[in-house]
Amino acid sequence: MNSFSGPFRVGERVQLTGPKGKLNSITLATGAEFHTHRGAIDHDAIIGQPDGSVVANTVGVEYLVLRPLLTDFVMSMPRGAAIIYPKDAAQILGQADIFPGATVVEAGVGSGALSLWLLRAIGPEGRLSSFERREEFADVAMANVTAFSGSTPDNWSITLGDLSEALPELHPNHSVDRVVLDMLAPWECIPAVTDALKPGGVVLCYVATVTQLSRVVETIRSTGSFTDPQPSETMIRSWHVEGLAVRPDHRMIGHTGFLVTARRLAPGAQLPELKRRASKSEYSDDDVETWTPGALGERGISPKSLRKRVRMATATATARTGEDAAQQSPSEDSEPE
C-alpha cells in the first residue's frame, strides 16, 4: 500500500489543525491520547480514518487531520543543521533540472530536507549520492528520510567525508548528471565537480551571503569549463483574500539564500567571450578573509542539542519502520498467496 495514501495507520505522523489554525504533529499509537488545554483526542479515533478527516476531542472541539505534505514534514522535523526551505528546494529542482532517472550528487546533506526533495524528483530509477562531513548530521538526515519514506531508499547513499576526496572514488569522470552544493565553501569542490559532471550537466550552489556568492561565481567562471554562472534568489509574499478585502500579507518569506547555476561545457570547448562592464574581478588576501567561516557568521550547534535531535529523529524513524514491517506481515485473517 502507498504509504502516502489510504487510511491512517499506527506509527504514522499526522497533522492536527485546531479551530484557530494551530498545527500539532503526532505519531499515532494504539491507546494513546493527544492532550491540549481544551480536551484530549484518542489516537484510536484517528487510526483507520481516511486522510482529510475531522475528529472531535473529549469536549467537542473539532480538529482537521491530514498527513503532512513534504513541505510540512521538512519544516517540523528534527534538525541537525539548518534546512533548505521549500521555496528554495522547489527552485533547485527547477533550475538544476532534476529529472527522473538522474544521477545526482549532493553535499552537504544537513538534516536531509533537500535529500527528500531530490529523491522524490529522481524517482526509483535515479541515484542520489550525498556527502556530509559530520557524522551527527548524517545520522539526523538518515533518520528523517527514513521517517518520511517508511524505509531507507535503496537508491540513496550518504558518504562521510570531504566531497573533493570522496567523489572521484564513487563516480568516474563525466558520469554525474547534476551536482547540488549546500555548504559553506562550495568553491573548494568545483575542481572535483568539474571532473565528475557530464558535458551539459548542471552544478548548482546554495549560499547564504553575498561574499560567498561572489567567490563561487568567480571560481566557476575561472575554470573555463562552464557556462557563465547565473545567480538568483527567491522571495514569496502571500496574500490575504476575504471577499473584496484583498491585500498582500504584512509578512513575507524574504532572503534565505542565493542559488548559482552553471552548465558543464564539453571537454576542450571554449565559451564565447561575453561583453562585461568593468568591475572588480580580482581579490586580495584581505578580501578572502571575509569569506572565512568566522567572518561569514557560521553558527554551530551544541553537542548536547545535536544528540537530542539525533534521538528525536531516530525515534520517529523507528516508529515508522516498525509499523511498516507490521503492515507487511500477514495477519491472522489473511489468506496465503
N, C-alpha and C positions, 0 to 999 in steps of 0.2 A: 504493500500500500504506500502511496506517496505520502511522505512524512509532512508535507505542506498542505495536505487536504484531508477530508474525512472528519469523523467525529473526534473530539478531544480525547487524548489518551493519557494514562498515568505516565509521569516523567516529562511531559511536555511543558514548555514555557508558554504561558498565556498572558495576555494583557487585559487588565480590567480598567474600564473608564467609568468614573463616577459621575454624578449629576452635575458637578462643577467642572468637569473636563479633566480632573486629575487622573494621571495614569499610575497604575501599580502593576508590576510584573510578578507573577508567582509561578512556581513549579508544582504541577498537580501531583498530589499524593493521596492514596486511599485513606479516608478517615480524617484528613487534615482540615483545618479551618483557616480562613484569612480574616483577621480581626482588624477593625477600624474603630474609631471612637463613635461610629454610628452603626454598630452592629457587626455581625460576622457572616461570612459566606462559607458554606460547606463545599469543599472540593468535589465531593461526590455529586453535588448538584450540577457541576460543570462537566465532569467526566462523562463522555458519551453524547454530549450535546454537539450540534453542528457549529462550525465556525460562524461568528456573527450573531450568536445567541444573546439574549438578555436574561439575566438571572437576578432574583431579589435576595437581599440578605435577611437576617432574622427580624428586622424591624420594617421590612418592606421597601427599603431603598434599592432601586434598580441599578444594575451595572451592565454595561456592554462588554462582552467577552470576545476577543479576537486573537488569532495567532499573530505574533509580532511580524511585521514585514522585516526584510533585511535591514532597512533603514532604522526601524525601531530597535532591532537587536543590537546593531553596532553602537548605537548611541547610549545603550544601557548596560552593555556587557562589561565585565571587569577589565581594567586596562593596566598593562604594564608600562606602556608608553602612550603618548598622545596619538589619537587616531586620525585618519584622513576622513574628513566629513563627507557625508553622502553627496553634497553638491560638487565636491572636487572629485570624488570617486566616479560620478557619472561623466564628468568631463574627461577624466583619464581614460575611461573605456572608449569614449568617442574620439578623442584626439589621438590616442595611441592606436586606434582602430583594432581593438581586441576582438578576435573573431573565433568562432567555434573551430576547435582542432589546432589552435595556435600553440606554439612552444614559447612560453613566456618566462622571463626571469624577473624576479622581484627582490629588491634589497632596500632597507631592512624591513623585516616583517612586522615590527612593532607589536600591536596587540591582535593582529590578524584581521582587521577590518577590511583592508584592501584585498587581502588574500581571498576573502569570501566573495567579493565582487568579481575578482579575476576568475575564480573557479567557476562561478556561475556563467561568465561570458565565454570561457573556452570550452565548456561542456566536457562530457566524459572522454571525448577523443583527444582533447588537448592535454598539455602538460605544463604544470606550474612548478618552477624551481625557486624557492625562497631562500634568502640568505640573511642571517642575523648574527651579530657579534656577541650578544648577551644571551646566555642560556635561559635566564629567568624570563626574558621577553618571549623567547621561543616557546617556553612552556605555557605561558599565558595564551599565546596565539594558537598553539596546537589545541588547547582545551576549548577555546572559544569557537574555533572552526568545527571541532568535533561536536560541541554542544548544539550548534545550529544545524549541522548537517545530519546528525544522528550517528555518524561514524567518521573515521579519518579517511578522506578521499584517497583512492588508490593512485591518482594521477598528480599527487602533491607531495613535495618533499621540502624539509627545512634543513639547511646545512649551516652548522655553527662555524663561524669564521669570517674572514675578510673576503669579499666578493672578488677582489683583484687576484687573490691567490687561488681561490677555490673554483672560480668559474671555468678556467681552461681545463680543469680536471674532469668536469662534468659535461661540458658542452664543447665539442670541437669547433674550430673556426667556421664561421658562416653557417651555423646550424640553428640560430635563435631568431624567431620572428619579431619579438618585442621585448624591450627591457624597460622596467619602471624602477627608478631610483628614488627612494624616500629616505634620505639620510642627510647628515649634517654637512658632509663634504663630498658630494657626488662627483666632482671633478677628478677626484683621486681614482675613480673607477672607469673613467672614459677610455683609457687605452685598452683595458680588458674587454669592455663593451664593444669597442670598435672591431676587435678581432672576432668576437662571438656572433655579431649580427650578420644576417644575410643581406646581400645587396637589396636595397629598398626597404629594409627593416626599420623599425621606429625605436628611438630612445626617447623616454620621457622622464624628466626630472621634476620632483616636487620639492620646492624650497620655500622657506618662510620669510627671508629678508631680502632687501634689495642688494645688499653686498654679496650674498650667496648667488642671487640671480645674475649679477654682473659677472662673477667669476666663472660660473658654469657655462654661461653663454660664450664667453671669450675662450674658454678651454675647448668647447666643442668646435667653435669656429676655427681655432688654431690648428686642429688636426688635419684639416683639408679633406676629411673623409666623409663629411656630412653636408646636407643641405643647410642653408642659413637657419639657425635656431629661431623658433617662433615662441616668444614668451606671452603669457596671458594670465589673468586672474578672473575669478567668477564671484559675483555677488548676487544674492537673492533678496528680493523685497516682496513680502506677502501683502495682501490687500484685505481690507475689511469691507464686506458686502452684505448689507441688510436692506432690501428694498432699494430706495433711492439714496440711501446713506452709503456711498461708495467712496472710499479714500484709501490711500496707502497706510499700512500699519506704521506705528511710531518707531518700531524696532525692525532691524533687518539683519540678515547674516552677511556681514561685510568681509573684510580680508581675512583669510585663513592661510593662504599660501599662493605661490606662483607656480605655474606649470610651464615647462620649457620642452618643446618637441623638436626633433630633427630626424631626418631620414638618412640611412647609410647609402653612400654612393657606391657604385661598382668599383672594384679594385683598379687603381690606375686612372680613374676618371677625375677630371678637374672641373670644379664648379665654375661656371661662367662668372666673371668678376662683376660684382654688384657696385653700383654707384652709391656712395655714402657721404653724408655730411661729415665734416671734420669734427672729431671728438677725441676724448682721452681714451685710447685703447690700451695704452701701456700703464703698468702699475709698479710701484716701488715696494720695498720691504715694509715700509710703514703702512701702505695700503693693505698688504697681505695680512698684517697684524689684526686688522679689523675683521678678518674672516676667521679668526681662531674661535674655538668653542666658547671660551670665556667671554670674548667680545660680542659674540652672537647671542649671548644670554641663554645658553643651553641649560635647561632645568632638569636636574636629576630627580630620581625618586628614591626615598629611603629604603634600605634593605628590608626593614620590618614591614613597611607598607607594600612592597613588592611581593614579599612572601604571602601576605594576606590575600592579595589579588590572585596569586597563583592558586591558593587553596580554593577561593571562590569560583574561579573558572573551572578548576578540576572537578569540584563538587557538582557543578551544573552539567559538565560533560559526562560524568559518571552516572548521574541520574538519567540522562537521556539515552546513553548507550545501553544501560541496564534494561531500560524499558523496551528498546528496540529488540534486544536479544529475547525478551519475554514474548514480544509480538511474533517473532519468527519461529518460536517453539510451538509445536502442535498442541492444541488444547485437548481436554478430555473428550469434548463433544465432537471434535473434528474427525473426518474420515481420512484414512491414508490414501495417498495418490496411487 
